Amino acid sequence: MRTAIHTPTHQPHIPDSPRDTAQWNRLSRPALRQWTPLAAVAAVAAVLTVACADAATSTQSASLDPSASASVAVATATPSNYTIIDLGTLGGSFSIAFDINNAGRVSGAATLPGENQHAFAWERGHMTDLGTLGGPNSQGAGGEPGRAIAVLSETAQTDPLHENFCGFGTDQVCAAAVWRRGTLTALPTLGGVNAAALTYNVGGQIVGVADDGTPDASCLPPQKSHFQAATWTPEGVIHELPPLPGDEVGIALRGNDNGQVAGTSGLCSNTQFGGFAYGQHAVLWNNGRPTDLGNLGGSDGAVAAGVNNRGQVIGAASTSDGSLHPFLWTSATGMRDIGLMSADPADAANTPFQINDRGQMVGASCDATFSMCRGYIWQNGVMTDINDLLPADSPLYVIQPLTINESGQIAGLAVVKSTGEAHAFLATPAPGKVKESGPHATHRRMALPENVRKHLGRKVGRLGR
């Protein structure tokens, strides 16, 4: 059993063949899957207990960091209502948002009329195609006001190792790249064939993963060599982030502006990037030095998905019964289980994606079969269905909120109710409007249309971060 966690550049694979189905089932039993930046959601068979409603938990986000008093008022406030817009596509039927910066600029991936997928940048109603490095597909995530975006792109070169590192199933070489003012520039690897840039921090640090060229027959297929967590400078200089002592490989998923990077490490035989992204140990790199964040009592894997500028880390880890729960970690409290949205089987799997400096976290809650999902915002120790915060006549149903900025704007993946297509969305807090307290409106849950699941399986590269 393994921990699959979302990386901001990948999306789910829905099995089409008996071989795929076997791997899907093997990884799904109580393991968390994220489908989107990367994203697929966990399949947890058992009904799990609720932890986030605990009264003690409800005060934790305000007390985690005594030095962050300026954030307390915001963190303890009730979630606002939201307005929401469809960001559209590049002419195809699918799009997904992986990152939103504090200026409200969104980056992600969208399909063209031919259904290949390209990285995009969206700003003030306009979506810009960032192109590729010669291959058919790319994805973008992370950016700054200076117009720099991290990009994962296929190239025109066939991968001699056939590792499917980008996750699109095309056997093209996968390259890390940065898009800056109209130009897409490839970044170096660590000596191997493939690399992937996953996020771009405000300070200019690019975060991702790269092959190091070390062959290893024990690697999980289709991987054939070691890969390491990595960062790149704005000038394109690569730095390896070493795995934990005793581990062989690593994946870096998100960093903050203070040199901290969240991710996972493990052995090449139990950690994978490409098609799936999962690992054994949740890791926080502090200026390049790895720290093991611990576990929730289980031994089936743990992944740190993100870290904010206050040093709060969110992710997922296995529990003693083999199921996977979201966690919140700080240097003061260690790793804490923040539980599921409810004991309802429809909330059996919970995937956290990002936390901002105000202590607001977004994630997705799904059933064990991945047929029903709803996006949530976690604030003041409570998870609230984002769909309950939208207008009653909203044309979109939020299933994967992947990113949140400091003003509380949220972006990710939603289903267009009228067509059943999956599109990128942007949700913005409505001034002066505050959510009324009360139970979740479970009647608003929406099953994923079959065409959305199939489309994600065909067109979106990775089940992962």
C-alpha beads as a LAMMPS data file, in Angstrom:
LAMMPS data file: protein, C-alpha beads

465 atoms
464 bonds

1 atom types
1 bond types

-500.0 500.0 xlo xhi
-500.0 500.0 ylo yhi
-500.0 500.0 zlo zhi

Masses

1 110.0

Atoms # bond

1 1 1 0.000 0.000 0.000
2 1 1 1.321 3.413 -0.900
3 1 1 0.601 7.045 -0.365
4 1 1 -0.339 8.930 -3.490
5 1 1 -0.384 12.644 -3.189
6 1 1 -1.004 15.434 -5.581
7 1 1 1.662 17.304 -7.392
8 1 1 0.561 20.549 -8.888
9 1 1 1.194 19.379 -12.346
10 1 1 -0.543 16.093 -12.715
11 1 1 -3.845 14.472 -12.994
12 1 1 -5.612 11.193 -12.621
13 1 1 -5.425 8.013 -14.529
14 1 1 -8.671 6.024 -14.679
15 1 1 -7.927 2.392 -15.564
16 1 1 -8.978 1.215 -19.017
17 1 1 -7.294 -2.212 -19.106
18 1 1 -7.206 -5.178 -16.672
19 1 1 -3.517 -4.446 -16.039
20 1 1 -4.283 -0.824 -15.199
21 1 1 -7.196 -1.890 -13.003
22 1 1 -4.989 -4.237 -11.004
23 1 1 -2.507 -1.451 -10.298
24 1 1 -5.357 0.939 -9.494
25 1 1 -6.818 -1.483 -6.941
26 1 1 -3.408 -2.257 -5.451
27 1 1 -2.665 1.400 -4.835
28 1 1 -6.174 2.430 -3.836
29 1 1 -6.759 0.272 -0.814
30 1 1 -6.676 2.569 1.991
31 1 1 -4.178 4.764 0.174
32 1 1 -4.818 8.343 -0.704
33 1 1 -4.886 9.306 -4.366
34 1 1 -5.005 12.733 -5.800
35 1 1 -6.143 13.422 -9.237
36 1 1 -5.558 16.749 -10.784
37 1 1 -1.982 19.184 -10.257
38 1 1 -2.054 15.548 -10.447
39 1 1 -4.802 14.572 -8.667
40 1 1 -6.745 11.474 -7.882
41 1 1 -8.352 10.642 -4.684
42 1 1 -7.930 7.995 -2.112
43 1 1 -9.898 4.863 -2.029
44 1 1 -10.548 4.084 1.588
45 1 1 -12.869 1.128 2.129
46 1 1 -13.594 1.682 5.806
47 1 1 -15.743 4.387 7.336
48 1 1 -13.432 6.602 9.336
49 1 1 -14.150 8.780 12.316
50 1 1 -14.295 12.532 12.251
51 1 1 -11.407 14.403 13.830
52 1 1 -11.854 17.922 12.550
53 1 1 -14.978 18.585 14.624
54 1 1 -13.095 18.120 17.875
55 1 1 -13.411 21.210 20.004
56 1 1 -9.733 21.134 20.841
57 1 1 -8.866 21.005 17.161
58 1 1 -11.047 24.014 16.419
59 1 1 -8.594 26.332 18.139
60 1 1 -5.368 24.880 16.800
61 1 1 -4.909 26.951 13.656
62 1 1 -4.783 30.078 15.793
63 1 1 -2.310 28.689 18.316
64 1 1 0.161 26.802 16.145
65 1 1 2.603 29.645 15.843
66 1 1 2.684 32.195 18.683
67 1 1 4.638 34.579 16.477
68 1 1 1.878 34.665 13.888
69 1 1 -0.586 36.738 15.926
70 1 1 -1.432 38.900 12.926
71 1 1 -2.927 35.837 11.285
72 1 1 -5.073 34.743 14.218
73 1 1 -8.027 36.997 13.490
74 1 1 -8.259 35.749 9.959
75 1 1 -7.659 32.114 10.817
76 1 1 -10.452 32.052 13.383
77 1 1 -12.979 33.877 11.198
78 1 1 -15.883 32.012 9.609
79 1 1 -15.393 31.228 5.892
80 1 1 -16.847 33.804 3.521
81 1 1 -19.238 33.099 0.728
82 1 1 -17.648 33.036 -2.722
83 1 1 -18.334 34.110 -6.245
84 1 1 -17.020 31.717 -8.905
85 1 1 -16.097 31.902 -12.579
86 1 1 -15.229 29.353 -15.261
87 1 1 -11.745 30.053 -16.678
88 1 1 -12.560 28.245 -19.918
89 1 1 -10.198 26.186 -22.083
90 1 1 -7.867 26.634 -25.053
91 1 1 -10.530 25.331 -27.405
92 1 1 -10.862 21.807 -26.018
93 1 1 -13.130 20.351 -23.359
94 1 1 -10.879 20.298 -20.279
95 1 1 -8.845 22.656 -18.107
96 1 1 -7.395 22.650 -14.602
97 1 1 -5.831 25.346 -12.410
98 1 1 -2.794 24.418 -10.357
99 1 1 -1.708 27.713 -8.844
100 1 1 -2.903 31.240 -8.100
101 1 1 -0.573 34.002 -6.968
102 1 1 -1.437 36.936 -4.736
103 1 1 -2.175 39.112 -7.757
104 1 1 -4.940 36.716 -8.784
105 1 1 -2.982 35.298 -11.714
106 1 1 -3.802 31.643 -12.376
107 1 1 -1.671 28.980 -14.066
108 1 1 -2.557 25.461 -15.091
109 1 1 -3.287 23.350 -18.142
110 1 1 -6.040 23.280 -20.751
111 1 1 -6.817 21.237 -23.823
112 1 1 -6.672 22.467 -27.395
113 1 1 -9.296 21.601 -30.056
114 1 1 -7.309 18.438 -30.798
115 1 1 -7.363 17.639 -27.050
116 1 1 -3.618 17.886 -26.462
117 1 1 -2.945 19.765 -23.237
118 1 1 -0.906 22.966 -22.918
119 1 1 0.213 25.030 -19.952
120 1 1 -1.683 28.296 -19.582
121 1 1 -1.539 31.591 -17.728
122 1 1 -4.855 33.312 -16.969
123 1 1 -5.246 36.939 -15.982
124 1 1 -8.251 39.287 -16.041
125 1 1 -10.345 37.044 -18.213
126 1 1 -7.667 36.123 -20.747
127 1 1 -6.038 32.691 -21.058
128 1 1 -2.581 32.560 -22.674
129 1 1 -1.216 29.358 -24.218
130 1 1 2.350 28.864 -22.952
131 1 1 3.144 26.185 -25.517
132 1 1 5.504 23.206 -25.152
133 1 1 9.144 22.318 -25.747
134 1 1 8.258 20.534 -28.970
135 1 1 6.109 17.747 -27.567
136 1 1 2.327 17.477 -27.556
137 1 1 1.606 18.271 -23.878
138 1 1 2.604 20.576 -21.031
139 1 1 1.338 21.891 -17.676
140 1 1 2.098 25.052 -15.735
141 1 1 2.006 25.879 -12.031
142 1 1 3.273 28.725 -9.924
143 1 1 4.108 32.222 -10.989
144 1 1 5.067 35.699 -9.929
145 1 1 4.156 39.239 -10.959
146 1 1 7.300 39.237 -13.127
147 1 1 5.531 36.744 -15.381
148 1 1 7.551 33.609 -14.634
149 1 1 5.823 30.227 -14.506
150 1 1 7.136 26.714 -13.811
151 1 1 6.270 24.306 -16.616
152 1 1 6.385 20.548 -17.056
153 1 1 6.607 19.854 -20.804
154 1 1 7.073 16.977 -23.169
155 1 1 9.741 17.392 -25.825
156 1 1 9.905 16.060 -29.393
157 1 1 12.454 13.435 -28.286
158 1 1 11.343 9.890 -27.489
159 1 1 12.380 8.786 -24.014
160 1 1 14.900 5.927 -24.456
161 1 1 13.900 4.604 -21.033
162 1 1 10.127 4.858 -21.666
163 1 1 9.566 6.116 -18.110
164 1 1 6.417 8.175 -18.820
165 1 1 7.829 10.781 -16.459
166 1 1 5.405 13.536 -17.515
167 1 1 2.534 11.096 -17.058
168 1 1 0.776 11.645 -20.402
169 1 1 1.510 8.169 -21.735
170 1 1 3.217 9.355 -24.916
171 1 1 6.777 8.088 -24.247
172 1 1 8.206 11.539 -24.873
173 1 1 11.071 12.957 -22.806
174 1 1 9.725 15.073 -19.938
175 1 1 11.502 18.372 -19.309
176 1 1 11.403 20.925 -16.527
177 1 1 11.065 24.427 -17.923
178 1 1 10.347 28.022 -17.004
179 1 1 8.157 30.339 -19.073
180 1 1 9.230 33.941 -18.850
181 1 1 7.814 36.812 -20.947
182 1 1 6.775 34.657 -23.836
183 1 1 9.755 32.294 -23.912
184 1 1 9.807 28.705 -22.650
185 1 1 13.292 27.640 -21.523
186 1 1 14.325 24.082 -20.624
187 1 1 16.015 23.474 -17.250
188 1 1 18.787 20.940 -16.551
189 1 1 18.366 17.497 -15.013
190 1 1 20.616 15.866 -12.411
191 1 1 22.329 13.788 -15.084
192 1 1 19.377 11.660 -16.165
193 1 1 16.869 11.927 -18.984
194 1 1 13.775 13.498 -17.398
195 1 1 12.810 16.338 -15.084
196 1 1 9.640 18.146 -14.028
197 1 1 9.182 21.679 -12.680
198 1 1 6.131 21.744 -10.407
199 1 1 5.923 25.152 -8.717
200 1 1 7.535 28.585 -8.768
201 1 1 7.902 30.541 -5.534
202 1 1 7.677 34.294 -5.228
203 1 1 11.392 34.436 -4.452
204 1 1 12.198 32.820 -7.795
205 1 1 12.865 29.272 -6.614
206 1 1 11.531 26.569 -8.923
207 1 1 10.596 23.278 -7.238
208 1 1 10.328 19.817 -8.757
209 1 1 12.032 16.499 -9.456
210 1 1 14.752 15.223 -11.820
211 1 1 16.343 11.937 -12.872
212 1 1 19.917 11.537 -11.619
213 1 1 20.903 8.833 -14.119
214 1 1 21.442 6.046 -11.565
215 1 1 19.949 2.819 -12.974
216 1 1 18.094 0.589 -10.531
217 1 1 16.279 -2.614 -11.455
218 1 1 14.232 -2.414 -8.242
219 1 1 12.459 0.806 -9.298
220 1 1 8.713 0.602 -9.731
221 1 1 7.870 0.418 -13.437
222 1 1 8.003 2.245 -15.691
223 1 1 10.776 4.047 -13.773
224 1 1 14.237 2.612 -14.446
225 1 1 16.509 5.096 -12.692
226 1 1 16.666 7.156 -9.531
227 1 1 15.044 10.571 -9.312
228 1 1 15.650 13.285 -6.753
229 1 1 13.836 16.274 -5.322
230 1 1 15.308 19.404 -6.868
231 1 1 15.147 23.166 -7.005
232 1 1 16.303 25.545 -9.715
233 1 1 17.378 29.173 -9.368
234 1 1 15.812 31.858 -11.586
235 1 1 18.941 31.549 -13.729
236 1 1 18.340 27.810 -14.169
237 1 1 20.991 26.384 -11.832
238 1 1 19.802 23.060 -10.392
239 1 1 20.283 21.965 -6.770
240 1 1 19.598 18.448 -5.535
241 1 1 17.599 18.050 -2.326
242 1 1 18.911 14.825 -0.743
243 1 1 16.463 12.181 0.510
244 1 1 16.287 11.185 4.144
245 1 1 19.144 8.976 5.400
246 1 1 18.473 5.429 4.244
247 1 1 16.249 6.559 1.361
248 1 1 17.255 6.596 -2.311
249 1 1 14.868 8.931 -4.146
250 1 1 12.790 12.019 -3.470
251 1 1 10.100 14.341 -4.857
252 1 1 9.742 18.052 -4.040
253 1 1 6.191 19.361 -4.384
254 1 1 5.934 22.912 -3.020
255 1 1 8.188 25.453 -1.365
256 1 1 7.698 28.664 0.562
257 1 1 9.567 31.966 0.343
258 1 1 11.940 31.037 3.187
259 1 1 13.836 28.203 1.507
260 1 1 11.626 25.421 2.900
261 1 1 10.380 22.721 0.523
262 1 1 7.762 20.021 1.171
263 1 1 7.727 16.582 -0.432
264 1 1 8.506 12.914 0.095
265 1 1 11.358 10.411 -0.101
266 1 1 11.781 6.659 -0.038
267 1 1 13.315 3.739 -1.930
268 1 1 13.005 3.424 -5.693
269 1 1 11.063 0.219 -4.999
270 1 1 8.330 1.994 -3.014
271 1 1 8.313 5.583 -4.296
272 1 1 7.223 6.725 -7.733
273 1 1 6.884 9.785 -9.900
274 1 1 5.323 9.518 -13.345
275 1 1 1.828 8.148 -13.844
276 1 1 1.628 7.970 -10.060
277 1 1 3.360 10.101 -7.445
278 1 1 3.685 8.689 -3.970
279 1 1 6.284 8.070 -1.292
280 1 1 7.102 6.617 2.115
281 1 1 8.232 9.574 4.231
282 1 1 6.884 13.094 4.534
283 1 1 9.850 15.439 4.237
284 1 1 10.530 19.118 4.842
285 1 1 13.795 20.447 3.441
286 1 1 15.127 23.440 5.362
287 1 1 17.682 25.175 3.144
288 1 1 18.455 21.840 1.529
289 1 1 18.556 19.664 4.659
290 1 1 15.802 16.998 4.964
291 1 1 13.672 16.551 8.089
292 1 1 11.423 13.523 8.611
293 1 1 7.984 14.851 9.634
294 1 1 6.930 11.558 11.197
295 1 1 3.717 9.615 10.663
296 1 1 0.218 9.046 12.024
297 1 1 0.891 5.573 13.361
298 1 1 0.936 3.715 10.057
299 1 1 3.738 2.430 7.863
300 1 1 2.165 2.705 4.423
301 1 1 3.552 6.081 3.415
302 1 1 3.417 9.814 3.985
303 1 1 3.759 12.847 1.737
304 1 1 4.114 16.541 2.572
305 1 1 2.096 18.413 -0.063
306 1 1 2.784 22.040 0.851
307 1 1 4.324 24.492 3.315
308 1 1 3.390 28.102 3.989
309 1 1 5.629 30.959 5.114
310 1 1 4.772 30.268 8.771
311 1 1 6.333 26.808 8.474
312 1 1 3.000 24.964 8.635
313 1 1 3.127 21.807 6.510
314 1 1 0.113 19.920 5.178
315 1 1 -0.018 16.496 3.599
316 1 1 -1.293 12.955 4.060
317 1 1 -0.050 9.959 6.043
318 1 1 -1.219 6.439 6.816
319 1 1 -2.807 5.659 10.174
320 1 1 -2.511 2.538 12.309
321 1 1 -5.474 0.889 10.550
322 1 1 -3.851 1.415 7.148
323 1 1 -6.125 4.278 6.086
324 1 1 -4.768 7.646 5.025
325 1 1 -5.597 10.941 6.772
326 1 1 -4.624 14.547 6.102
327 1 1 -2.172 16.079 8.550
328 1 1 -0.926 19.440 9.725
329 1 1 2.669 19.678 10.980
330 1 1 4.580 22.428 12.763
331 1 1 7.923 22.353 14.543
332 1 1 6.095 22.995 17.826
333 1 1 3.353 20.355 17.559
334 1 1 4.756 17.767 15.172
335 1 1 2.362 15.905 12.867
336 1 1 -1.317 16.056 13.820
337 1 1 -4.199 14.159 12.247
338 1 1 -6.878 16.641 11.118
339 1 1 -9.368 13.946 10.202
340 1 1 -12.064 13.581 7.579
341 1 1 -15.112 15.718 6.833
342 1 1 -17.563 13.172 8.237
343 1 1 -18.060 9.477 9.001
344 1 1 -20.172 9.168 5.858
345 1 1 -18.626 6.746 3.297
346 1 1 -18.876 9.612 0.805
347 1 1 -16.063 11.264 2.797
348 1 1 -13.803 8.225 3.087
349 1 1 -10.828 9.852 1.355
350 1 1 -9.388 13.269 2.084
351 1 1 -6.626 15.020 0.172
352 1 1 -5.120 18.386 1.258
353 1 1 -3.542 20.507 -1.462
354 1 1 -2.306 23.874 -0.195
355 1 1 -2.279 26.111 2.889
356 1 1 -1.823 29.882 2.874
357 1 1 -0.140 32.043 5.508
358 1 1 -3.513 32.728 7.149
359 1 1 -3.940 29.064 8.024
360 1 1 -6.602 28.403 5.394
361 1 1 -6.201 25.029 3.696
362 1 1 -8.011 23.652 0.659
363 1 1 -8.505 20.026 -0.250
364 1 1 -10.906 17.417 -1.583
365 1 1 -13.105 14.830 0.116
366 1 1 -14.167 11.786 -1.916
367 1 1 -15.732 8.370 -1.560
368 1 1 -13.774 5.131 -1.791
369 1 1 -14.657 4.532 -5.456
370 1 1 -13.704 8.034 -6.577
371 1 1 -17.172 8.555 -8.045
372 1 1 -18.115 11.468 -5.811
373 1 1 -15.929 14.368 -4.662
374 1 1 -16.381 17.783 -3.091
375 1 1 -13.872 20.523 -2.446
376 1 1 -13.460 22.006 1.014
377 1 1 -11.767 24.841 2.834
378 1 1 -10.260 24.020 6.250
379 1 1 -10.244 26.967 8.642
380 1 1 -10.229 27.232 12.425
381 1 1 -10.138 23.420 12.646
382 1 1 -13.308 22.934 10.579
383 1 1 -13.744 21.689 7.011
384 1 1 -16.486 23.433 5.028
385 1 1 -17.757 22.289 1.640
386 1 1 -16.862 25.097 -0.786
387 1 1 -20.007 24.333 -2.765
388 1 1 -22.042 25.375 0.283
389 1 1 -20.348 28.794 0.076
390 1 1 -21.311 29.401 -3.568
391 1 1 -24.509 30.971 -4.915
392 1 1 -27.382 28.491 -5.190
393 1 1 -27.428 28.972 -8.962
394 1 1 -23.674 28.435 -9.411
395 1 1 -22.952 26.885 -12.842
396 1 1 -19.955 25.020 -11.378
397 1 1 -19.513 22.265 -8.796
398 1 1 -16.077 22.344 -7.117
399 1 1 -14.390 18.948 -6.880
400 1 1 -10.675 19.781 -6.573
401 1 1 -9.625 23.124 -5.034
402 1 1 -5.882 22.952 -5.602
403 1 1 -4.565 26.346 -4.573
404 1 1 -5.398 29.322 -2.359
405 1 1 -3.715 32.727 -2.165
406 1 1 -3.365 35.170 0.737
407 1 1 -6.624 36.978 -0.017
408 1 1 -8.500 33.683 0.083
409 1 1 -9.008 33.264 -3.666
410 1 1 -9.230 29.590 -4.614
411 1 1 -8.582 27.893 -7.951
412 1 1 -8.684 24.314 -9.146
413 1 1 -11.019 21.912 -10.910
414 1 1 -14.818 22.005 -11.142
415 1 1 -17.565 20.277 -13.108
416 1 1 -19.670 22.451 -15.424
417 1 1 -23.175 21.412 -14.395
418 1 1 -24.761 22.083 -17.779
419 1 1 -22.275 20.063 -19.843
420 1 1 -20.518 17.693 -17.444
421 1 1 -17.114 18.942 -18.609
422 1 1 -14.291 19.589 -16.143
423 1 1 -12.958 23.161 -16.204
424 1 1 -10.582 25.324 -14.207
425 1 1 -12.314 27.729 -11.832
426 1 1 -11.540 30.826 -9.801
427 1 1 -13.507 31.482 -6.602
428 1 1 -13.247 34.886 -4.897
429 1 1 -14.505 35.792 -1.395
430 1 1 -17.656 37.905 -1.621
431 1 1 -17.106 41.145 0.369
432 1 1 -19.323 41.483 3.399
433 1 1 -20.820 38.020 3.069
434 1 1 -20.108 35.394 5.691
435 1 1 -21.220 31.797 5.731
436 1 1 -23.992 31.061 8.191
437 1 1 -23.158 28.299 10.635
438 1 1 -24.867 24.958 10.278
439 1 1 -24.421 21.423 8.951
440 1 1 -23.042 20.674 5.505
441 1 1 -25.637 20.660 2.736
442 1 1 -25.011 17.036 1.784
443 1 1 -27.869 17.116 -0.721
444 1 1 -25.637 19.260 -2.934
445 1 1 -23.089 16.503 -3.468
446 1 1 -22.583 15.685 -7.110
447 1 1 -21.344 12.424 -8.593
448 1 1 -18.555 12.816 -11.146
449 1 1 -19.961 12.396 -14.660
450 1 1 -18.542 9.320 -16.359
451 1 1 -17.307 11.402 -19.271
452 1 1 -15.273 13.536 -16.865
453 1 1 -13.616 10.476 -15.359
454 1 1 -12.834 9.035 -18.765
455 1 1 -11.559 12.363 -20.049
456 1 1 -9.267 12.753 -17.066
457 1 1 -7.955 9.241 -17.562
458 1 1 -7.200 9.824 -21.230
459 1 1 -5.997 13.387 -21.287
460 1 1 -4.495 14.200 -17.954
461 1 1 -1.084 12.889 -17.332
462 1 1 -0.708 11.900 -13.747
463 1 1 -2.367 10.411 -10.747
464 1 1 -0.369 11.883 -8.017
465 1 1 0.590 14.831 -5.575

Bonds

1 1 1 2
2 1 2 3
3 1 3 4
4 1 4 5
5 1 5 6
6 1 6 7
7 1 7 8
8 1 8 9
9 1 9 10
10 1 10 11
11 1 11 12
12 1 12 13
13 1 13 14
14 1 14 15
15 1 15 16
16 1 16 17
17 1 17 18
18 1 18 19
19 1 19 20
20 1 20 21
21 1 21 22
22 1 22 23
23 1 23 24
24 1 24 25
25 1 25 26
26 1 26 27
27 1 27 28
28 1 28 29
29 1 29 30
30 1 30 31
31 1 31 32
32 1 32 33
33 1 33 34
34 1 34 35
35 1 35 36
36 1 36 37
37 1 37 38
38 1 38 39
39 1 39 40
40 1 40 41
41 1 41 42
42 1 42 43
43 1 43 44
44 1 44 45
45 1 45 46
46 1 46 47
47 1 47 48
48 1 48 49
49 1 49 50
50 1 50 51
51 1 51 52
52 1 52 53
53 1 53 54
54 1 54 55
55 1 55 56
56 1 56 57
57 1 57 58
58 1 58 59
59 1 59 60
60 1 60 61
61 1 61 62
62 1 62 63
63 1 63 64
64 1 64 65
65 1 65 66
66 1 66 67
67 1 67 68
68 1 68 69
69 1 69 70
70 1 70 71
71 1 71 72
72 1 72 73
73 1 73 74
74 1 74 75
75 1 75 76
76 1 76 77
77 1 77 78
78 1 78 79
79 1 79 80
80 1 80 81
81 1 81 82
82 1 82 83
83 1 83 84
84 1 84 85
85 1 85 86
86 1 86 87
87 1 87 88
88 1 88 89
89 1 89 90
90 1 90 91
91 1 91 92
92 1 92 93
93 1 93 94
94 1 94 95
95 1 95 96
96 1 96 97
97 1 97 98
98 1 98 99
99 1 99 100
100 1 100 101
101 1 101 102
102 1 102 103
103 1 103 104
104 1 104 105
105 1 105 106
106 1 106 107
107 1 107 108
108 1 108 109
109 1 109 110
110 1 110 111
111 1 111 112
112 1 112 113
113 1 113 114
114 1 114 115
115 1 115 116
116 1 116 117
117 1 117 118
118 1 118 119
119 1 119 120
120 1 120 121
121 1 121 122
122 1 122 123
123 1 123 124
124 1 124 125
125 1 125 126
126 1 126 127
127 1 127 128
128 1 128 129
129 1 129 130
130 1 130 131
131 1 131 132
132 1 132 133
133 1 133 134
134 1 134 135
135 1 135 136
136 1 136 137
137 1 137 138
138 1 138 139
139 1 139 140
140 1 140 141
141 1 141 142
142 1 142 143
143 1 143 144
144 1 144 145
145 1 145 146
146 1 146 147
147 1 147 148
148 1 148 149
149 1 149 150
150 1 150 151
151 1 151 152
152 1 152 153
153 1 153 154
154 1 154 155
155 1 155 156
156 1 156 157
157 1 157 158
158 1 158 159
159 1 159 160
160 1 160 161
161 1 161 162
162 1 162 163
163 1 163 164
164 1 164 165
165 1 165 166
166 1 166 167
167 1 167 168
168 1 168 169
169 1 169 170
170 1 170 171
171 1 171 172
172 1 172 173
173 1 173 174
174 1 174 175
175 1 175 176
176 1 176 177
177 1 177 178
178 1 178 179
179 1 179 180
180 1 180 181
181 1 181 182
182 1 182 183
183 1 183 184
184 1 184 185
185 1 185 186
186 1 186 187
187 1 187 188
188 1 188 189
189 1 189 190
190 1 190 191
191 1 191 192
192 1 192 193
193 1 193 194
194 1 194 195
195 1 195 196
196 1 196 197
197 1 197 198
198 1 198 199
199 1 199 200
200 1 200 201
201 1 201 202
202 1 202 203
203 1 203 204
204 1 204 205
205 1 205 206
206 1 206 207
207 1 207 208
208 1 208 209
209 1 209 210
210 1 210 211
211 1 211 212
212 1 212 213
213 1 213 214
214 1 214 215
215 1 215 216
216 1 216 217
217 1 217 218
218 1 218 219
219 1 219 220
220 1 220 221
221 1 221 222
222 1 222 223
223 1 223 224
224 1 224 225
225 1 225 226
226 1 226 227
227 1 227 228
228 1 228 229
229 1 229 230
230 1 230 231
231 1 231 232
232 1 232 233
233 1 233 234
234 1 234 235
235 1 235 236
236 1 236 237
237 1 237 238
238 1 238 239
239 1 239 240
240 1 240 241
241 1 241 242
242 1 242 243
243 1 243 244
244 1 244 245
245 1 245 246
246 1 246 247
247 1 247 248
248 1 248 249
249 1 249 250
250 1 250 251
251 1 251 252
252 1 252 253
253 1 253 254
254 1 254 255
255 1 255 256
256 1 256 257
257 1 257 258
258 1 258 259
259 1 259 260
260 1 260 261
261 1 261 262
262 1 262 263
263 1 263 264
264 1 264 265
265 1 265 266
266 1 266 267
267 1 267 268
268 1 268 269
269 1 269 270
270 1 270 271
271 1 271 272
272 1 272 273
273 1 273 274
274 1 274 275
275 1 275 276
276 1 276 277
277 1 277 278
278 1 278 279
279 1 279 280
280 1 280 281
281 1 281 282
282 1 282 283
283 1 283 284
284 1 284 285
285 1 285 286
286 1 286 287
287 1 287 288
288 1 288 289
289 1 289 290
290 1 290 291
291 1 291 292
292 1 292 293
293 1 293 294
294 1 294 295
295 1 295 296
296 1 296 297
297 1 297 298
298 1 298 299
299 1 299 300
300 1 300 301
301 1 301 302
302 1 302 303
303 1 303 304
304 1 304 305
305 1 305 306
306 1 306 307
307 1 307 308
308 1 308 309
309 1 309 310
310 1 310 311
311 1 311 312
312 1 312 313
313 1 313 314
314 1 314 315
315 1 315 316
316 1 316 317
317 1 317 318
318 1 318 319
319 1 319 320
320 1 320 321
321 1 321 322
322 1 322 323
323 1 323 324
324 1 324 325
325 1 325 326
326 1 326 327
327 1 327 328
328 1 328 329
329 1 329 330
330 1 330 331
331 1 331 332
332 1 332 333
333 1 333 334
334 1 334 335
335 1 335 336
336 1 336 337
337 1 337 338
338 1 338 339
339 1 339 340
340 1 340 341
341 1 341 342
342 1 342 343
343 1 343 344
344 1 344 345
345 1 345 346
346 1 346 347
347 1 347 348
348 1 348 349
349 1 349 350
350 1 350 351
351 1 351 352
352 1 352 353
353 1 353 354
354 1 354 355
355 1 355 356
356 1 356 357
357 1 357 358
358 1 358 359
359 1 359 360
360 1 360 361
361 1 361 362
362 1 362 363
363 1 363 364
364 1 364 365
365 1 365 366
366 1 366 367
367 1 367 368
368 1 368 369
369 1 369 370
370 1 370 371
371 1 371 372
372 1 372 373
373 1 373 374
374 1 374 375
375 1 375 376
376 1 376 377
377 1 377 378
378 1 378 379
379 1 379 380
380 1 380 381
381 1 381 382
382 1 382 383
383 1 383 384
384 1 384 385
385 1 385 386
386 1 386 387
387 1 387 388
388 1 388 389
389 1 389 390
390 1 390 391
391 1 391 392
392 1 392 393
393 1 393 394
394 1 394 395
395 1 395 396
396 1 396 397
397 1 397 398
398 1 398 399
399 1 399 400
400 1 400 401
401 1 401 402
402 1 402 403
403 1 403 404
404 1 404 405
405 1 405 406
406 1 406 407
407 1 407 408
408 1 408 409
409 1 409 410
410 1 410 411
411 1 411 412
412 1 412 413
413 1 413 414
414 1 414 415
415 1 415 416
416 1 416 417
417 1 417 418
418 1 418 419
419 1 419 420
420 1 420 421
421 1 421 422
422 1 422 423
423 1 423 424
424 1 424 425
425 1 425 426
426 1 426 427
427 1 427 428
428 1 428 429
429 1 429 430
430 1 430 431
431 1 431 432
432 1 432 433
433 1 433 434
434 1 434 435
435 1 435 436
436 1 436 437
437 1 437 438
438 1 438 439
439 1 439 440
440 1 440 441
441 1 441 442
442 1 442 443
443 1 443 444
444 1 444 445
445 1 445 446
446 1 446 447
447 1 447 448
448 1 448 449
449 1 449 450
450 1 450 451
451 1 451 452
452 1 452 453
453 1 453 454
454 1 454 455
455 1 455 456
456 1 456 457
457 1 457 458
458 1 458 459
459 1 459 460
460 1 460 461
461 1 461 462
462 1 462 463
463 1 463 464
464 1 464 465
